[in-house]
Amino acid sequence: MLRFGCSQVVIERLDPLVNPGMSPSTHMHQIVGGNAFAATMPETDISKLATCTTCHFTQDLSNYWTANLYFKARNGSFKRVPQIANQFNDGDNAGITIYYTSPGPGLTTAFKPGFRMLTGDASRRTSLNLGKNTQQCYRCFAQDNFGGSPYSPCMDPVYDTDHLPDQPCAGGIRSNIIFPICWDGKNLDSPNHQDHVAHPVGGPPSFSIVSGKCPASHPVKIPQVMLEVMWDTRGFNNKEDWADGQPFYLSTGDKTGYSQHGDYVFGWQGDSLQQAMDNSCYLRNCTKLTSQAIRVKNLCQVPDTVKEDVDGWLSELPGGGEKAHTG
Protein backbone atom coordinates (compact mmCIF):
# COMPACT_ATOMS: atom_id res chain seq x y z
CA MET A 1 0.00 0.00 0.00
CA LEU A 2 1.14 3.49 -0.89
CA ARG A 3 -0.25 6.37 1.18
CA PHE A 4 1.02 9.85 0.41
CA GLY A 5 -0.12 13.45 0.26
CA CYS A 6 -0.63 15.65 -2.79
CA SER A 7 -0.94 19.37 -2.10
CA GLN A 8 -3.48 21.55 -3.83
CA VAL A 9 -2.41 22.63 -7.32
CA VAL A 10 -5.49 24.83 -7.87
CA ILE A 11 -9.14 25.33 -6.83
CA GLU A 12 -11.13 25.99 -9.96
CA ARG A 13 -14.38 25.31 -11.80
CA LEU A 14 -12.89 23.01 -14.42
CA ASP A 15 -13.48 19.33 -15.20
CA PRO A 16 -11.55 17.95 -18.20
CA LEU A 17 -13.29 14.55 -17.83
CA VAL A 18 -17.00 15.39 -17.52
CA ASN A 19 -16.91 18.84 -19.13
CA PRO A 20 -13.86 18.83 -21.43
CA GLY A 21 -13.12 22.24 -22.89
CA MET A 22 -15.83 23.96 -20.82
CA SER A 23 -14.59 26.95 -18.85
CA PRO A 24 -16.08 27.33 -16.39
CA SER A 25 -17.50 23.87 -15.82
CA THR A 26 -20.60 23.12 -13.75
CA HIS A 27 -19.15 23.04 -10.23
CA MET A 28 -16.00 23.74 -8.22
CA HIS A 29 -13.23 21.23 -7.51
CA GLN A 30 -9.99 21.04 -5.60
CA ILE A 31 -7.32 19.62 -7.92
CA VAL A 32 -3.98 18.08 -6.95
CA GLY A 33 -1.06 16.56 -8.83
CA GLY A 34 0.82 17.59 -11.94
CA ASN A 35 0.80 21.00 -13.57
CA ALA A 36 -0.53 19.63 -16.88
CA PHE A 37 -4.07 20.06 -15.50
CA ALA A 38 -6.25 22.16 -17.82
CA ALA A 39 -9.81 22.49 -19.13
CA THR A 40 -8.87 19.98 -21.83
CA MET A 41 -6.39 17.17 -21.23
CA PRO A 42 -5.34 15.04 -24.21
CA GLU A 43 -5.61 11.26 -23.98
CA THR A 44 -1.87 10.81 -23.97
CA ASP A 45 1.00 10.33 -21.54
CA ILE A 46 0.31 13.16 -19.11
CA SER A 47 3.63 12.56 -17.35
CA LYS A 48 5.37 13.96 -20.45
CA LEU A 49 3.30 17.16 -20.39
CA ALA A 50 3.75 18.08 -16.71
CA THR A 51 6.94 19.64 -15.38
CA CYS A 52 6.17 19.43 -11.64
CA THR A 53 3.76 17.75 -9.23
CA THR A 54 2.26 18.56 -5.85
CA CYS A 55 2.44 14.86 -4.92
CA HIS A 56 4.99 13.39 -2.52
CA PHE A 57 6.60 11.18 -5.17
CA THR A 58 8.13 12.99 -8.13
CA GLN A 59 7.11 10.16 -10.48
CA ASP A 60 3.40 10.83 -9.89
CA LEU A 61 2.32 13.58 -12.28
CA SER A 62 -1.29 12.33 -12.30
CA ASN A 63 -4.24 14.58 -11.52
CA TYR A 64 -6.92 13.88 -8.93
CA TRP A 65 -9.90 16.10 -8.09
CA THR A 66 -12.95 16.12 -5.82
CA ALA A 67 -15.87 18.40 -4.96
CA ASN A 68 -15.44 21.25 -2.49
CA LEU A 69 -17.55 21.74 0.63
CA TYR A 70 -19.47 24.95 1.45
CA PHE A 71 -21.17 26.27 4.58
CA LYS A 72 -24.59 27.89 4.12
CA ALA A 73 -25.36 30.67 6.59
CA ARG A 74 -28.77 31.69 7.89
CA ASN A 75 -28.89 34.57 5.40
CA GLY A 76 -28.47 32.14 2.52
CA SER A 77 -24.87 33.04 1.66
CA PHE A 78 -22.16 30.42 1.14
CA LYS A 79 -18.51 30.18 2.17
CA ARG A 80 -16.06 27.49 1.15
CA VAL A 81 -14.91 25.27 4.02
CA PRO A 82 -11.09 25.25 4.18
CA GLN A 83 -9.34 22.08 3.14
CA ILE A 84 -6.41 21.22 5.38
CA ALA A 85 -3.47 18.83 5.44
CA ASN A 86 -4.49 15.31 6.38
CA GLN A 87 -3.05 13.23 9.21
CA PHE A 88 0.71 12.56 8.79
CA ASN A 89 0.90 15.07 5.92
CA ASP A 90 1.95 18.06 8.00
CA GLY A 91 3.03 21.01 5.88
CA ASP A 92 0.99 20.12 2.81
CA ASN A 93 -1.03 22.92 1.25
CA ALA A 94 -4.49 21.41 1.82
CA GLY A 95 -4.76 18.71 -0.87
CA ILE A 96 -5.76 15.06 -1.04
CA THR A 97 -4.21 11.95 0.47
CA ILE A 98 -3.79 9.23 -2.16
CA TYR A 99 -3.82 5.48 -1.54
CA TYR A 100 -2.79 2.75 -3.98
CA THR A 101 -3.39 -0.77 -2.66
CA SER A 102 -2.53 -4.18 -4.10
CA PRO A 103 -3.08 -7.65 -2.56
CA GLY A 104 0.59 -8.46 -3.21
CA PRO A 105 3.52 -8.26 -5.63
CA GLY A 106 2.64 -9.21 -9.19
CA LEU A 107 -1.11 -9.32 -8.51
CA THR A 108 -2.17 -6.01 -10.04
CA THR A 109 -1.54 -4.33 -13.38
CA ALA A 110 -0.73 -0.62 -13.17
CA PHE A 111 -2.66 1.83 -15.31
CA LYS A 112 -1.44 2.69 -18.82
CA PRO A 113 -0.64 6.15 -20.25
CA GLY A 114 -3.88 7.86 -21.23
CA PHE A 115 -5.94 6.02 -18.61
CA ARG A 116 -8.62 7.98 -16.74
CA MET A 117 -11.69 7.19 -14.67
CA LEU A 118 -14.45 8.66 -12.53
CA THR A 119 -16.13 7.19 -9.49
CA GLY A 120 -19.33 8.39 -7.86
CA ASP A 121 -22.18 10.40 -9.33
CA ALA A 122 -22.43 14.18 -8.97
CA SER A 123 -26.22 13.97 -9.46
CA ARG A 124 -26.88 11.31 -6.80
CA ARG A 125 -29.03 12.38 -3.86
CA THR A 126 -29.90 9.01 -2.30
CA SER A 127 -27.91 6.31 -0.53
CA LEU A 128 -26.64 3.18 -2.27
CA ASN A 129 -27.11 1.34 1.06
CA LEU A 130 -23.80 -0.49 0.82
CA GLY A 131 -23.06 -0.39 4.56
CA LYS A 132 -19.39 -1.04 5.34
CA ASN A 133 -18.81 -1.64 1.63
CA THR A 134 -19.74 1.92 0.73
CA GLN A 135 -17.41 3.47 -1.83
CA GLN A 136 -17.62 6.96 -0.38
CA CYS A 137 -18.02 8.00 3.22
CA TYR A 138 -17.55 10.82 5.71
CA ARG A 139 -15.89 10.61 9.11
CA CYS A 140 -17.03 13.03 11.79
CA PHE A 141 -13.98 13.46 14.01
CA ALA A 142 -15.13 13.76 17.62
CA GLN A 143 -11.82 15.28 18.77
CA ASP A 144 -9.13 17.54 17.39
CA ASN A 145 -6.07 15.99 15.72
CA PHE A 146 -8.11 13.30 13.93
CA GLY A 147 -9.32 11.84 17.20
CA GLY A 148 -12.29 9.71 18.14
CA SER A 149 -12.04 6.65 15.90
CA PRO A 150 -9.46 3.88 15.41
CA TYR A 151 -11.28 2.26 12.47
CA SER A 152 -10.20 1.99 8.84
CA PRO A 153 -11.96 4.33 6.38
CA CYS A 154 -15.73 3.80 6.12
CA MET A 155 -15.68 1.09 8.83
CA ASP A 156 -16.62 3.04 11.96
CA PRO A 157 -20.23 2.21 12.93
CA VAL A 158 -20.68 5.53 14.77
CA TYR A 159 -18.53 8.19 13.12
CA ASP A 160 -18.58 7.04 9.47
CA THR A 161 -21.62 7.68 7.25
CA ASP A 162 -22.31 7.79 3.53
CA HIS A 163 -24.10 11.13 4.05
CA LEU A 164 -22.75 14.37 5.46
CA PRO A 165 -22.76 14.27 9.29
CA ASP A 166 -25.90 15.56 10.98
CA GLN A 167 -24.03 16.92 14.02
CA PRO A 168 -21.12 19.31 14.61
CA CYS A 169 -17.74 17.57 14.27
CA ALA A 170 -15.22 18.81 16.84
CA GLY A 171 -12.21 17.74 14.74
CA GLY A 172 -13.57 18.38 11.25
CA ILE A 173 -14.91 16.09 8.52
CA ARG A 174 -12.99 13.63 6.36
CA SER A 175 -14.19 12.43 2.96
CA ASN A 176 -13.08 9.08 1.49
CA ILE A 177 -13.67 8.05 -2.12
CA ILE A 178 -12.80 4.55 -3.39
CA PHE A 179 -12.35 3.55 -7.05
CA PRO A 180 -13.14 0.15 -8.65
CA ILE A 181 -10.39 -2.47 -8.86
CA CYS A 182 -11.16 -4.30 -12.13
CA TRP A 183 -10.43 -3.15 -15.71
CA ASP A 184 -11.56 -4.46 -19.09
CA GLY A 185 -7.91 -4.57 -20.17
CA LYS A 186 -8.56 -2.66 -23.41
CA ASN A 187 -10.12 0.76 -23.01
CA LEU A 188 -8.26 3.63 -21.37
CA ASP A 189 -11.56 5.49 -20.96
CA SER A 190 -15.27 5.13 -21.73
CA PRO A 191 -18.02 7.65 -22.57
CA ASN A 192 -19.13 7.93 -18.94
CA HIS A 193 -15.56 7.38 -17.66
CA GLN A 194 -16.80 4.39 -15.63
CA ASP A 195 -17.79 1.47 -17.88
CA HIS A 196 -14.18 0.39 -18.58
CA VAL A 197 -13.72 -0.37 -14.87
CA ALA A 198 -15.84 -2.48 -12.53
CA HIS A 199 -16.16 -3.86 -9.03
CA PRO A 200 -15.37 -7.53 -8.26
CA VAL A 201 -17.95 -10.29 -8.58
CA GLY A 202 -20.39 -9.82 -5.69
CA GLY A 203 -20.12 -6.05 -5.64
CA PRO A 204 -17.76 -3.46 -4.19
CA PRO A 205 -15.59 -4.57 -1.26
CA SER A 206 -14.72 -2.46 1.76
CA PHE A 207 -11.50 -0.46 1.77
CA SER A 208 -8.24 -2.44 1.46
CA ILE A 209 -10.09 -5.70 0.65
CA VAL A 210 -8.57 -6.02 -2.81
CA SER A 211 -8.61 -9.80 -3.32
CA GLY A 212 -12.08 -10.18 -4.88
CA LYS A 213 -12.48 -12.00 -8.20
CA CYS A 214 -12.87 -9.72 -11.20
CA PRO A 215 -15.76 -10.38 -13.62
CA ALA A 216 -15.06 -11.90 -17.05
CA SER A 217 -15.95 -8.58 -18.68
CA HIS A 218 -13.27 -6.79 -16.64
CA PRO A 219 -10.66 -9.47 -15.94
CA VAL A 220 -7.62 -7.32 -15.13
CA LYS A 221 -7.00 -6.47 -11.46
CA ILE A 222 -5.77 -2.90 -11.04
CA PRO A 223 -4.52 -1.14 -7.90
CA GLN A 224 -7.26 0.16 -5.65
CA VAL A 225 -7.15 3.96 -5.66
CA MET A 226 -8.65 5.82 -2.72
CA LEU A 227 -8.81 9.58 -2.18
CA GLU A 228 -9.00 11.15 1.28
CA VAL A 229 -9.87 14.82 1.89
CA MET A 230 -9.95 16.79 5.16
CA TRP A 231 -12.31 19.74 5.71
CA ASP A 232 -11.81 22.07 8.67
CA THR A 233 -15.44 22.59 9.70
CA ARG A 234 -14.54 23.69 13.23
CA GLY A 235 -15.28 27.35 12.48
CA PHE A 236 -18.85 26.46 11.54
CA ASN A 237 -19.83 24.25 14.49
CA ASN A 238 -22.09 26.73 16.31
CA LYS A 239 -25.55 25.27 15.74
CA GLU A 240 -27.11 28.69 16.31
CA ASP A 241 -25.63 29.61 12.91
CA TRP A 242 -27.28 26.64 11.22
CA ALA A 243 -30.38 27.56 9.26
CA ASP A 244 -31.99 24.24 8.31
CA GLY A 245 -30.46 21.05 9.64
CA GLN A 246 -26.82 20.36 8.87
CA PRO A 247 -25.44 23.40 6.98
CA PHE A 248 -22.91 21.93 4.57
CA TYR A 249 -23.26 21.57 0.80
CA LEU A 250 -20.98 19.94 -1.72
CA SER A 251 -20.10 22.19 -4.64
CA THR A 252 -22.57 20.14 -6.71
CA GLY A 253 -25.41 21.84 -4.80
CA ASP A 254 -25.96 18.74 -2.68
CA LYS A 255 -26.49 18.85 1.08
CA THR A 256 -26.98 15.09 1.44
CA GLY A 257 -23.35 14.26 0.60
CA TYR A 258 -24.27 11.33 -1.63
CA SER A 259 -22.96 13.13 -4.73
CA GLN A 260 -19.32 13.10 -3.65
CA HIS A 261 -17.16 11.81 -6.50
CA GLY A 262 -13.56 11.53 -7.60
CA ASP A 263 -11.83 12.05 -10.95
CA TYR A 264 -8.50 10.50 -11.92
CA VAL A 265 -6.14 11.05 -14.85
CA PHE A 266 -3.17 8.69 -14.72
CA GLY A 267 0.23 10.31 -15.07
CA TRP A 268 2.91 8.16 -13.42
CA GLN A 269 6.25 8.14 -15.23
CA GLY A 270 7.21 4.94 -17.04
CA ASP A 271 6.65 1.79 -15.01
CA SER A 272 7.16 3.52 -11.64
CA LEU A 273 3.70 2.66 -10.27
CA GLN A 274 4.08 -0.98 -11.34
CA GLN A 275 7.46 -1.10 -9.58
CA ALA A 276 5.90 0.31 -6.42
CA MET A 277 3.06 -2.25 -6.46
CA ASP A 278 5.47 -5.16 -7.06
CA ASN A 279 8.12 -4.31 -4.47
CA SER A 280 6.32 -4.18 -1.14
CA CYS A 281 6.29 -0.41 -0.83
CA TYR A 282 4.43 0.72 2.28
CA LEU A 283 2.93 4.14 2.87
CA ARG A 284 5.71 6.60 1.88
CA ASN A 285 8.49 4.03 2.26
CA CYS A 286 9.47 3.00 -1.25
CA THR A 287 13.02 2.63 -2.55
CA LYS A 288 11.65 2.47 -6.11
CA LEU A 289 10.27 6.02 -5.92
CA THR A 290 11.74 9.48 -5.32
CA SER A 291 10.37 11.68 -2.54
CA GLN A 292 10.38 15.45 -2.74
CA ALA A 293 10.46 18.05 0.02
CA ILE A 294 7.16 19.57 1.09
CA ARG A 295 8.36 23.10 0.27
CA VAL A 296 9.15 21.96 -3.27
CA LYS A 297 5.85 20.25 -4.01
CA ASN A 298 3.92 23.20 -2.54
CA LEU A 299 5.51 25.46 -5.17
CA CYS A 300 3.94 23.53 -8.07
CA GLN A 301 0.87 25.43 -9.31
CA VAL A 302 -1.30 25.95 -12.36
CA PRO A 303 -2.81 29.36 -13.12
CA ASP A 304 -6.41 30.07 -12.12
CA THR A 305 -8.04 30.58 -15.52
CA VAL A 306 -11.69 30.91 -14.45
CA LYS A 307 -10.98 33.79 -12.03
CA GLU A 308 -13.74 33.20 -9.48
CA ASP A 309 -13.82 34.08 -5.79
CA VAL A 310 -12.96 30.86 -3.96
CA ASP A 311 -12.62 32.22 -0.41
CA GLY A 312 -15.20 34.96 0.09
CA TRP A 313 -18.89 34.89 1.00
CA LEU A 314 -21.06 34.14 -2.05
CA SER A 315 -24.74 34.69 -2.80
CA GLU A 316 -24.89 31.27 -4.46
CA LEU A 317 -22.64 28.31 -5.14
CA PRO A 318 -20.28 28.78 -8.12
CA GLY A 319 -22.22 27.61 -11.14
CA GLY A 320 -25.52 27.98 -9.29
CA GLY A 321 -25.41 24.60 -7.58
CA GLU A 322 -28.17 22.26 -8.70
CA LYS A 323 -29.64 24.91 -11.01
CA ALA A 324 -26.64 24.70 -13.32
CA HIS A 325 -25.54 21.14 -12.61
CA THR A 326 -25.48 18.79 -15.59
CA GLY A 327 -23.10 15.99 -14.64
N, C-alpha and C positions, 0 to 999 in steps of 0.2 A: 504494500500500500504506500502510495505517495500522498502526503498531505503538506501543502505549502500555500503561502499567501501570494496573491496578486493584487497590487495596489490599483487604485482607480486611475484609469487613463483619461477618462472624460465622463461627464454626465450630460446626456444629450438626447434629443428626441429623434433618434435615427434607428433603423432596423434593417440592415442589409439582407436579412433572410426573408422576413415576412413582407416588408415594404421596400424592396430594392429600388434605389434611385429616388425614393420619395424623401424630400427634405422640406419641412419636418415630417416625420412619420406620425403614427397615431397616438403614441404615448411615450413617456420618458423612461429611460433606462440608465443604470450605472453600467459602464463598460470597463473591463480590465483586459490586460494582455498587451499584445504587440501594437506598434504605432501604424500598422497598415489598415486599421479600422477606418471605414468610410461608409457613406450612404450606399455605395455599390462596391461589392468585393468580388473580384473575378474568381471563378471556380478553377483555381490554380494553386500552386505551392505558395501559400501565404508567407511561409518562413523566408522566402526569397524577396518578398516585398517589404517586410518590416526591417527596421534598423535598430530597434530597441524593444524591450518588453518590461512591463511592470511586474512580471512574475518572478518568483524566487530563483528559478532555474533559467539561465540564459538561453537554453535550447528551446524553451516554450514561448513561441511567438504567436500562439493561438489567441483567439478572442472569445470571451465569455461575457454574457450580459443578462441582467435580470431587472424586473420592475422595481421602481422606487416606492417608498412608503411616504404617505402624507398624513398630517394631522388636520382634522377639520374642526375649527373653532365654533363657538356658539353663534357667531355672527355670519357663519357660512364661508369664511375665508379659509384658505389652505396654506400649510407650510410644510416643506419637505423635512422629514425626520432624518437627522444626520446618520450617515453610515460610518461605522467606526471599525478600527482594527479588531480582528477576531482574537480569540484566546491563542496564546503562543506566537502571535504575529505582531508583537509590540513594534511600533515605529512605522508600520504600514500606513499609507494614506488611504484610509477607509478600505474599499476593495472587497474581494471575494476570496474565500478559502477554497482551494481546489483539491479534490480527492480523485485518485486513480487507483482502482483496486482490481487485483487479479487473484484467482484461487491458487496460483502457483506458477513457477517458471515454465514457460513453454505452453501455457494453457490458454492464453489469449493472443489475439492478433491485433496489433496496434492499428490505428486509423491510417488511411492513405492520404497523400496530398490532394487537396480539393474536397475532402470530406467535411460535411456539416450536418447538424441535426438540431431539432427543437424538441423539448419535452414540456408537457403541460399545455394548457389551453387558456389564452387570455380572455376568452368569452365565457368561461365556466363560472357558474354561480351556485352550484350545488356540489355536495360531497360525492366522491366515488365510493365511500364506505369500505375502504381497504384495510381499516384498522392499523395494526403494526406494519402492514405491508404498503402503507401509503407511500407515494412517490414524491410528495411534498408535504412539509409540516412546519409548524412554528413551535419554538420553545419559549415559554414565558419564564425568564430567570427570576427566581424568588429572592435572590440576593445579588449584591454587586459582585463584580469579578467572576461572572459566569457561574454563580453559585446556586445551589438548590436541587441539582439533579446529577446523579452519577451515570445515567443511562446513555447508551449509544443514540445517535440521531433517530428521531421519530419513534423511540421505544419507551419513553416515559409515560406511564398511564395517567399521570396527573398533569404534568407540565407541558406535554407535547400534544398538539391538536392539528388537524388538517385545516382548521379555520383560524382566523386571527383571534388572539386571546380576548376573552370577554372582560378581564379584570386588569387593573394596573400591574405592570411587571417591574418590580423594584430594580432589576438588573438589566432591563432591556429585553428585546425580542430577537430571536435568531430564526432565520429562514433556511430550510434545507430543501434542495431540489435534486432528485435522483434521475439519471438517464437510463434507458434500456441497455441491456448487455448482449443482445444478439443482432447480427447484421446479415443482410442477404448475400454478402460477399461480392456484389457486382456494382451496385449503384452508390455513388458518393453522395447523392442527395435524392430527394423525391419531391413532387409538387407541393406537398404539405410539410416537407422536411421531417416527416415521421415514419412514413411507410417503409423505408429501407432499413429501419431498425425495429426490434420487437422485444417483448419480454419473454422469458423462458416459458416452456410448457407448464401450464398450471397457473400462470399469471405472474405479476411482479413480485419479487422477493423483497424482504426487508433489507435495510442497508447492510452492506458487507457480506451478505449471503450471495455469493457469485458463482455457485456450483450447480445451478439449475440446468436442465437440458434444454438446448435451444430447439425451436421448431424446425421442421424440414425446410420451410420457406425462408428461414433466416438461420442457417446452420453454423455461422461463424461467431464464436464467442469473442467479444471485444471487452476491453477494460471497462469497469463500471466507473462512470464519471459522476461525481456529486459536487454540487455547489453549495456553499455555506456563507450566508450574509448576516452581519450583525447590525441592528438598528438601535440607536440610543434613544429610547422612548422616555427616559427618566424625566425629561423636562416637561412632559405632557401627562404626568400621572395624577394630577389633581382632578378628581372626578367632578368637582364643581365646574370645571371648564368643559366637560363633556356635554354635548348637546343632545344626542340621541343614541344611547347605548355606547358601545365601544367606538372611539372616534377616529380610527385609522382607516385609510383607504390606500389600496395599491394604485399605482399610476394609471392602471387600466380603468379606473372609476369604480373599482370593486371594494366594498367594505366587508365582504365575507372572507376574503383571502383565498378562495378556491381557485382564483385565476392566476396565481403565481406560476411562473414559467421560466425556463432557461434556454438560452440560445448558445450554440457552440460552433465555432469555425476552427477546424484543426489547423495548427501551424507549427508543430514540432519539427525541428531540423533533422533531416536524414532519418536514421533508424533509432534516434535517441530515446523515444518513448518505448519502443520495443526492447531496447537494452535495459531500460529501467524496470520493465515488467518481468524480464527474464533473469534478473540478477539480484533478487531479494532486497531491493531497495525498500527502506522503511521510513515513512514520514519525510523528513528532509535529509536523511542520511542516504546518500547514493553516490558511490565513487564513479559511476558512469555519467554523472551530470555535473554541471558547473554552477555553483551558487554565485549570486551577486549580492553586494552590500545593499542594505535597505536604502541608503541615501542615493545610490545609483539608480535603483529601479524606480524610486519615487520621482526622479527627474524625467522619466519617459512620459510624454504627453502627446495627444493629438489636438489640433485646434478645434475650438467650439465653433462650428459652422452655422448652427441654427440661431445662436445668439438670443437665448431666452433666459429669463430670471430663474435660477435654480435654487436660490436661497431665501428670497423674500416672501412676504405674504402675498397670496394670489387670490383673485376673486373666483377663479375656477381652476381645475386641474389643467395642466398643459395639454392641449388638444381637445379640451372639453370633457374629458372622462368618457363615460359611456355614450354621450351624444355623438362623439366623433370616432368612437372605436369601431374598427372593422376587422381586426384579426390580431 
